[in-house]
Amino acid sequence: MTNSLISNLLFQTRRFVYTHLASIDQVLKLKNPLVILCYHRLAVDQRDRHSLDPDQFFKQIRFLLVRRRFVSLKDIESYLYQGRPLPTPAFSLTFDDGFRDVLKIVPFCQKFYLQPAVFALVKPKHSKSNHASSESFLTIPELKYLLDHRFIVGCHSASHPDFTKISSRSLPKEIILSKWQLETALHTPVDYFAYPYGRYTTKSQALVKKAGYRLSLTMSDGIISPATNPLLLPRVAINRTHTFSEFTSTFSPSVIRLRSVLKHSPFDELFT
């Protein structure tokens, strides 16, 4: 059996499990009060599983807007630090890597009063992530344009390394120096950080805190509550392998708990 056939079989199994778990949650009237969604590229690219057709993105967000309230990372910061209540159920939007594709959703976000967060790389030309060239990433003027249109800009490190695989000596420039460089270029505070690949170590956690970030986001799946560590916020990743019916199930409580378990399995990439 070829790898593609195995992958397709696993994706079909994932869809079956997720949709049925979500149906059970619906019968039991269980809801996830707050979910932070993570996207990467908004493009049709069969080479990149982390990409998503923009039309699918618009369909997904319209679905959410009927059923949930949008909240920004600033709202979530106030919720976690000051205990300010959030509307429920709610959702927030984040984009990792700082791809230029995000520019195409600015009018949509303005129309629906959305304030997504874009996590940019300080040195994208040194990153080889997601089959993209350096021209695929947002420039400083484009990041300023997003800020002018109510977007939030956060830091995603300098060059997108896996923090679990690099030397501890390299971490300060990826976490602390990159924050300063981005703030200097944008002339605005950068309070939020997203771990590359969602991976972190005890050392990187300590440096994120030392740098003064108010929130840092992982790719771990989990339920957000007032007790959640603001420097280890869980998110739900969405990509082109999710059908629309599967998307509507991915943030159901039972599905999120299952995804959290699968993060530590050999099937991580296929089941999440």
Secondary structure by P-SEA (a helix, b strand, c coil): ccaaaaaaaaaaaaaaaaaaaaaaaaaacccccbbbbbbccccccccccccccaaaaaaaaaaaaacbbbbcaaaaaaaaaccccccccbbbbbbcccccccccaaaaaaaabbbbbbbbbccccccccccccccccccaaaaaaaaaabbbbbbccccccccccccccccccccaaaaaaaaaaacccccbbbcccccccaaaaaaaaaacccbbbccccccccccccccbbbbbbbcccccaaaaaccccaaaaaaaaaacccccccccc
